[in-house]
C-alpha cells in the first residue's frame, strides 16, 4: 500500500485491526464450542476480505471517484450483511455466496495480474468490473446447473491463477525492470 494511503487510512486500518482481533477471539471460542460455526465465520471473513481488497486496490490506483467508492461500499455492505444473515439461517446459501465472491475475486485478480504485472499499467474501473463480472457470471451458471462441478472448476482456476502469478512474478523480478510485483 502506498504511504500516503496508509497515513490517510490509519484510523480505518486501526479499526480493521481491532475487528480482526475480535474475530480471532470469536473464532477460537467457536472452535472450542462448535466447528460448524468456524466454517461459517471463515466464509463470511473471506467474503469481507475479497470485497475490501478489491475496493482498496481500485482506490490505490485512483480508478474510482468518491461517488464510485461510496456505491461500491454500499453494495458491498448489503452483500456482507446478507452473508452474515445467511451464516445464521442457511449455510448452503452462504457457501454459494462465498463461491460467487471467490470467482469474482479471481476474475479481478487475474485482470490485475495482466494489467499491472504484464502490461505495467494502472487499473481501470470499467475493465475491473468487466473482469469481476466475467468471474461471477459463469460461477452463477455453474452453481445453478452443476454445484459440485463449480467447486472443482473454481479450485482448478485458482491453481492456474497461482501458477501464472508465480511465473509473472519471477519474470518481473528477474527481468531487466527494477519494479516489484
Backbone bond lengths (Angstrom), bond angles and torsions (degrees), N, CA, C in turn:
res aa  C-N    CA-C-N  psi(-1)  N-CA   C-N-CA  omega(-1)  CA-C   N-CA-C  phi
1 X - - - 1.438 - - 1.531 108.69 -
2 X 1.315 115.87 143.40 1.453 120.03 -178.73 1.529 110.65 -69.13
3 X 1.350 117.76 147.98 1.471 120.48 -177.65 1.521 113.57 -60.82
4 X 1.348 118.34 -36.52 1.459 118.95 -179.50 1.522 111.59 -67.53
5 X 1.336 117.70 -33.25 1.457 119.65 176.91 1.520 111.48 -74.99
6 X 1.330 117.32 -29.83 1.462 119.83 176.82 1.524 109.55 -65.48
7 X 1.329 116.79 -44.94 1.463 120.19 178.61 1.519 110.08 -65.72
8 X 1.316 117.19 -42.21 1.457 122.10 -178.71 1.527 111.23 -64.76
9 X 1.313 116.35 -38.20 1.459 120.50 -175.79 1.528 112.42 -104.36
10 X 1.323 118.23 25.34 1.462 121.01 -178.04 1.528 111.11 -60.97
11 X 1.332 116.90 -42.98 1.462 119.85 179.78 1.528 110.22 -65.87
12 X 1.333 117.38 -41.88 1.457 121.30 177.76 1.524 110.53 -62.88
13 X 1.335 117.11 -42.48 1.462 120.36 178.42 1.522 111.26 -63.61
14 X 1.335 117.23 -37.46 1.467 120.28 177.80 1.528 110.63 -65.06
15 X 1.328 116.32 -42.43 1.468 120.14 178.42 1.523 110.44 -63.58
16 X 1.332 117.24 -42.10 1.465 121.00 178.80 1.524 110.69 -64.15
17 X 1.336 117.56 -38.32 1.465 120.43 176.93 1.526 111.65 -63.35
18 X 1.334 116.85 -42.92 1.468 120.63 178.54 1.527 110.27 -63.66
19 X 1.322 116.79 -43.13 1.466 120.41 177.84 1.521 110.18 -62.72
20 X 1.334 117.68 -39.51 1.463 121.24 177.77 1.518 112.55 -62.10
21 X 1.328 116.70 -41.13 1.469 120.11 178.03 1.521 110.52 -65.90
22 X 1.330 116.42 -43.46 1.468 119.86 178.61 1.523 110.48 -62.10
23 X 1.338 117.06 -44.00 1.463 119.85 178.96 1.526 111.70 -64.37
24 X 1.321 117.53 -35.37 1.468 120.05 177.28 1.523 111.13 -63.83
25 X 1.321 116.34 -42.50 1.467 120.01 177.69 1.520 110.19 -64.37
26 X 1.332 116.79 -41.62 1.466 120.58 178.67 1.526 110.74 -63.24
27 X 1.341 117.59 -41.52 1.469 120.92 179.29 1.524 110.78 -61.99
28 X 1.323 117.12 -43.75 1.468 119.73 178.93 1.522 110.33 -62.64
29 X 1.329 117.06 -44.51 1.464 120.64 179.03 1.526 111.16 -62.35
30 X 1.336 116.48 -44.45 1.461 119.72 -179.02 1.522 111.91 -69.61
31 X 1.321 117.48 -33.91 1.467 120.19 178.49 1.520 110.68 -63.70
32 X 1.310 116.38 -35.81 1.459 119.42 177.83 1.523 111.55 -73.44
33 X 1.314 116.51 -29.10 1.460 120.54 -176.27 1.526 112.52 -90.04
34 X 1.344 116.75 -51.44 1.456 120.01 -173.90 1.532 108.99 -156.25
35 X 1.317 116.97 122.35 1.462 121.43 -175.61 1.530 111.83 -68.63
36 X 1.317 118.75 -31.57 1.466 120.09 -178.05 1.529 111.77 -62.74
37 X 1.327 117.35 -29.91 1.461 119.49 177.43 1.525 111.58 -70.33
38 X 1.321 116.93 -28.34 1.465 120.00 176.89 1.525 109.74 -65.54
39 X 1.342 116.85 -43.32 1.465 120.42 178.11 1.522 110.84 -60.30
40 X 1.300 116.17 -42.52 1.463 120.17 -179.52 1.525 110.99 -64.25
41 X 1.322 115.68 -44.70 1.458 119.53 -179.28 1.528 111.70 -66.82
42 X 1.313 117.11 -37.88 1.467 120.59 177.43 1.530 110.24 -63.91
43 X 1.328 117.61 -40.58 1.468 120.69 178.44 1.527 110.91 -63.74
44 X 1.331 117.03 -44.09 1.467 120.22 178.85 1.529 110.28 -65.00
45 X 1.323 117.45 -42.13 1.476 120.61 178.81 1.528 111.41 -64.27
46 X 1.326 117.56 -36.57 1.465 120.68 177.56 1.524 110.55 -64.60
47 X 1.315 116.75 -41.74 1.467 120.70 177.78 1.525 110.15 -62.48
48 X 1.324 116.71 -46.07 1.465 120.95 179.88 1.526 110.56 -61.50
49 X 1.327 116.90 -45.03 1.468 120.86 -179.00 1.526 111.24 -60.62
50 X 1.324 116.98 -46.66 1.470 120.09 -178.10 1.519 111.43 -60.84
51 X 1.331 117.01 -45.93 1.459 120.17 -177.88 1.528 111.55 -66.88
52 X 1.331 117.39 -40.92 1.468 120.36 179.26 1.525 110.72 -67.31
53 X 1.319 117.30 -40.34 1.466 120.47 -178.88 1.524 111.45 -64.72
54 X 1.321 117.32 -41.54 1.467 120.47 177.99 1.522 110.23 -62.70
55 X 1.328 116.96 -46.96 1.460 120.87 -178.66 1.526 111.37 -63.20
56 X 1.330 117.97 -43.29 1.462 120.47 -179.34 1.525 111.94 -67.37
57 X 1.315 117.42 -38.09 1.467 119.98 -179.97 1.527 110.63 -66.51
58 X 1.328 116.78 -40.65 1.464 119.56 176.97 1.527 110.82 -65.45
59 X 1.330 116.59 -36.55 1.463 120.02 178.82 1.529 111.18 -69.61
60 X 1.324 117.87 -38.36 1.466 121.14 178.46 1.523 111.84 -61.40
61 X 1.319 116.62 -38.05 1.462 120.48 -178.86 1.524 112.54 -88.96
62 X 1.321 117.37 8.41 1.459 123.22 -179.44 1.529 111.32 53.48
63 X 1.325 116.13 40.43 1.459 121.03 -179.86 1.523 111.59 -89.65
64 X 1.332 117.26 -12.80 1.460 119.88 -178.57 1.523 109.81 -126.02
65 X 1.323 114.42 148.05 1.456 120.57 174.03 1.526 108.15 -89.53
66 X 1.322 116.25 178.46 1.471 119.29 179.60 1.524 111.14 -64.69
67 X 1.322 116.74 -36.85 1.467 119.98 179.23 1.523 110.08 -66.43
68 X 1.341 116.82 -44.81 1.468 120.48 177.27 1.522 110.75 -60.34
69 X 1.326 115.93 -42.03 1.466 120.43 179.94 1.521 110.56 -62.73
70 X 1.336 116.60 -43.61 1.465 119.73 179.34 1.524 111.35 -63.13
71 X 1.330 116.86 -39.32 1.466 120.41 178.19 1.521 110.30 -64.38
72 X 1.336 117.12 -44.27 1.463 120.92 179.06 1.523 110.57 -63.42
73 X 1.338 117.41 -40.24 1.468 120.79 -179.98 1.526 110.80 -66.34
74 X 1.325 117.81 -41.40 1.470 120.45 179.72 1.528 110.76 -65.49
75 X 1.328 117.15 -46.97 1.467 120.24 178.90 1.526 110.22 -63.22
76 X 1.329 116.81 -42.98 1.460 120.77 177.68 1.515 112.26 -62.85
77 X 1.329 117.00 -38.23 1.468 120.36 178.79 1.521 111.27 -64.86
78 X 1.329 117.10 -42.29 1.465 119.60 176.46 1.525 110.85 -62.86
79 X 1.317 116.61 -41.61 1.468 121.31 -179.87 1.526 110.83 -64.59
80 X 1.328 116.36 -42.91 1.465 120.69 178.05 1.521 110.27 -66.33
81 X 1.331 116.99 -43.00 1.467 119.99 177.60 1.518 112.06 -60.55
82 X 1.322 116.61 -43.09 1.465 120.58 177.72 1.524 110.79 -63.85
83 X 1.331 116.50 -37.66 1.466 120.44 178.23 1.523 111.23 -65.53
84 X 1.321 116.72 -40.26 1.468 120.10 178.55 1.524 110.40 -65.71
85 X 1.325 117.02 -40.30 1.468 120.03 176.53 1.522 110.14 -62.43
86 X 1.333 116.85 -42.16 1.471 120.63 178.85 1.523 111.98 -65.09
87 X 1.332 117.56 -27.94 1.465 120.34 178.40 1.523 110.71 -63.03
88 X 1.325 116.77 -30.56 1.461 120.26 179.84 1.525 112.73 -91.90
89 X 1.326 117.04 -27.42 1.464 120.22 -172.60 1.522 112.80 -102.41
90 X 1.343 117.89 -51.05 1.461 121.10 -170.75 1.527 110.13 -139.63
91 X 1.315 116.56 101.34 1.466 121.04 -177.68 1.528 111.34 -68.20
92 X 1.329 117.68 -31.65 1.460 120.83 179.97 1.529 110.62 -63.68
93 X 1.316 116.70 -44.26 1.463 120.70 178.03 1.530 110.90 -66.36
94 X 1.329 117.09 -36.13 1.461 120.53 177.09 1.525 111.00 -61.92
95 X 1.327 117.11 -42.39 1.461 120.15 178.29 1.523 111.34 -64.80
96 X 1.312 117.09 -37.33 1.468 120.19 176.82 1.534 110.88 -65.87
97 X 1.336 116.27 -41.97 1.466 119.69 177.42 1.529 111.14 -63.45
98 X 1.331 116.50 -40.31 1.468 120.00 177.77 1.528 110.53 -64.61
99 X 1.324 117.26 -39.00 1.461 120.68 177.74 1.515 112.42 -65.82
100 X 1.325 116.74 -42.39 1.467 120.63 178.01 1.529 110.16 -63.97
101 X 1.328 116.53 -42.72 1.462 120.23 177.88 1.520 110.92 -62.97
102 X 1.325 116.41 -42.72 1.465 120.35 178.14 1.517 112.13 -62.23
103 X 1.323 117.11 -38.01 1.468 120.57 178.14 1.522 111.33 -67.15
104 X 1.322 116.47 -43.74 1.460 119.82 176.87 1.515 111.87 -63.43
105 X 1.325 116.05 -39.92 1.467 121.19 178.27 1.523 110.62 -65.12
106 X 1.324 116.62 -39.53 1.464 120.75 177.52 1.529 110.80 -63.98
107 X 1.340 116.77 -40.11 1.465 120.12 175.99 1.521 111.62 -62.95
108 X 1.333 116.26 -43.49 1.467 120.50 178.99 1.523 111.31 -64.66
109 X 1.329 117.32 -45.37 1.463 120.64 -178.85 1.530 111.06 -66.05
110 X 1.331 117.52 -33.26 1.463 120.02 176.25 1.524 110.22 -65.72
111 X 1.329 116.40 -42.84 1.463 120.66 176.45 1.528 110.36 -62.14
112 X 1.333 116.37 -43.20 1.459 120.67 179.00 1.526 110.76 -62.22
113 X 1.321 116.90 -39.75 1.463 121.51 179.21 1.526 110.88 -61.62
114 X 1.316 116.34 -45.75 1.467 120.15 -179.45 1.525 110.33 -69.45
115 X 1.315 117.10 -47.05 1.463 121.21 -174.07 1.533 112.15 -67.80
116 X 1.337 116.87 -49.16 1.462 119.51 -176.47 1.523 112.44 -88.29
117 X 1.329 116.41 -36.75 1.452 119.49 -175.03 1.508 113.60 -78.73
118 X 1.313 116.25 -49.50 1.464 119.98 -174.93 1.528 111.32 -91.05
119 X 1.324 117.45 -48.24 1.460 120.72 -175.96 1.525 113.79 -85.63
120 X 1.336 117.83 -17.46 1.464 123.88 -179.84 1.529 111.20 58.03
121 X 1.331 116.43 47.00 1.458 122.43 178.16 1.522 108.85 -126.09
122 X 1.326 115.96 164.01 1.459 120.47 178.50 1.525 110.15 -81.46
123 X 1.328 114.97 159.89 1.462 120.70 -179.44 1.523 110.86 -72.60
124 X 1.330 115.97 153.80 1.456 122.96 173.91 1.520 107.92 -120.24
125 X 1.327 116.96 144.20 1.458 121.30 -175.63 1.520 111.67 -64.25
126 X 1.326 117.97 -48.17 1.467 120.65 -176.74 1.524 111.16 -62.00
127 X 1.321 116.75 -45.12 1.465 120.00 179.02 1.523 111.26 -65.03
128 X 1.332 116.63 -36.51 1.467 120.31 178.29 1.520 111.04 -64.59
129 X 1.332 116.24 -41.75 1.466 119.68 179.04 1.522 111.36 -66.53
130 X 1.333 116.78 -38.97 1.468 120.31 177.55 1.523 110.33 -63.94
131 X 1.336 117.06 -44.27 1.470 120.63 179.84 1.525 111.09 -63.80
132 X 1.325 116.70 -40.44 1.465 120.21 177.69 1.521 110.23 -65.25
133 X 1.333 116.89 -42.73 1.462 120.29 178.55 1.522 111.17 -63.79
134 X 1.340 116.88 -38.00 1.466 120.00 177.67 1.521 111.57 -65.88
135 X 1.316 117.74 -21.85 1.455 120.51 172.95 1.515 112.12 -83.68
136 X 1.332 116.97 -36.26 1.469 121.62 -175.31 1.525 112.07 -78.72
137 X 1.325 118.31 -43.22 1.465 121.03 -173.65 1.529 113.13 -60.25
138 X 1.342 119.54 -50.78 1.474 118.21 176.90 1.526 112.45 -63.54
139 X 1.336 116.62 -31.44 1.468 119.53 178.63 1.522 110.65 -64.00
140 X 1.322 116.62 -41.62 1.468 119.74 178.80 1.523 110.26 -64.34
141 X 1.335 116.77 -43.35 1.465 119.42 178.29 1.522 111.68 -62.66
142 X 1.324 116.83 -42.35 1.465 119.50 179.15 1.524 111.73 -66.48
143 X 1.323 117.19 -37.25 1.467 119.53 178.47 1.519 110.22 -65.42
144 X 1.317 116.66 -38.01 1.466 119.73 -179.60 1.522 111.13 -68.83
145 X 1.328 116.72 -42.39 1.464 119.27 -171.82 1.522 114.97 -99.33
146 X 1.319 118.87 -31.91 1.469 119.98 -176.46 1.525 108.99 -149.22
147 X 1.322 116.43 86.12 1.459 120.97 -173.18 1.527 112.24 -64.90
148 X 1.323 118.37 -41.75 1.473 121.12 -179.43 1.537 109.66 -67.37
149 X 1.317 116.72 -42.21 1.468 119.93 -179.90 1.528 110.90 -63.76
150 X 1.324 116.92 -30.21 1.461 120.76 179.22 1.522 110.99 -57.58
151 X 1.321 117.54 -48.18 1.465 120.75 -177.42 1.523 111.33 -67.44
152 X 1.315 117.50 -36.23 1.467 120.68 178.64 1.530 110.07 -67.37
153 X 1.327 117.01 -44.83 1.469 121.14 179.37 1.527 110.73 -66.09
154 X 1.342 117.54 -40.76 1.461 120.74 178.36 1.527 110.93 -62.53
155 X 1.324 117.13 -41.53 1.462 120.75 177.44 1.529 110.90 -63.94
156 X 1.331 117.03 -43.17 1.467 120.62 179.74 1.530 111.06 -63.97
157 X 1.330 117.46 -42.99 1.465 120.28 179.06 1.527 111.71 -67.02
158 X 1.321 116.84 -35.72 1.461 120.25 177.25 1.523 110.84 -65.08
159 X 1.321 116.66 -42.90 1.463 119.96 177.04 1.528 111.12 -63.91
160 X 1.334 117.02 -40.42 1.464 120.83 177.49 1.529 110.78 -63.30
161 X 1.331 116.92 -43.16 1.464 120.69 177.80 1.528 110.68 -60.07
162 X 1.332 116.87 -45.08 1.470 120.08 -179.62 1.524 111.58 -62.57
163 X 1.319 117.19 -37.73 1.462 120.97 177.89 1.531 111.02 -65.97
164 X 1.318 116.88 -46.41 1.468 120.89 179.39 1.531 110.34 -64.83
165 X 1.335 116.82 -40.47 1.462 121.09 178.20 1.526 110.78 -59.90
166 X 1.308 116.71 -42.31 1.464 121.10 178.84 1.528 111.14 -64.16
167 X 1.323 116.81 -42.50 1.468 120.87 179.39 1.525 110.82 -63.89
168 X 1.336 117.23 -45.94 1.468 120.78 179.88 1.523 110.33 -64.46
169 X 1.311 117.04 -41.13 1.465 120.84 -179.93 1.531 111.22 -62.77
170 X 1.324 116.59 -44.55 1.469 120.18 178.18 1.523 110.25 -63.72
171 X 1.338 116.79 -41.19 1.464 120.85 179.96 1.525 111.07 -62.64
172 X 1.321 116.80 -42.15 1.465 120.32 -178.75 1.526 110.80 -69.25
173 X 1.322 116.88 -44.80 1.462 119.75 -176.10 1.523 112.51 -71.17
174 X 1.317 118.45 -29.59 1.463 120.88 -179.62 1.522 112.34 -97.21
175 X 1.313 116.93 -7.44 1.456 120.52 -178.02 1.516 111.98 -76.39
176 X 1.319 114.35 -174.98 1.464 120.33 -178.01 1.526 112.00 -75.74
177 X 1.329 117.46 -15.20 1.459 119.70 179.51 1.518 109.31 -75.25
178 X 1.302 115.01 158.27 1.452 120.34 -177.63 1.529 110.52 -110.66
179 X 1.309 118.21 25.70 1.458 120.99 -174.78 1.515 111.17 -101.51
180 X 1.319 114.78 160.23 1.465 122.45 179.14 1.520 108.70 -105.84
181 X 1.331 116.13 149.85 1.466 120.15 176.81 1.498 109.18 -130.32
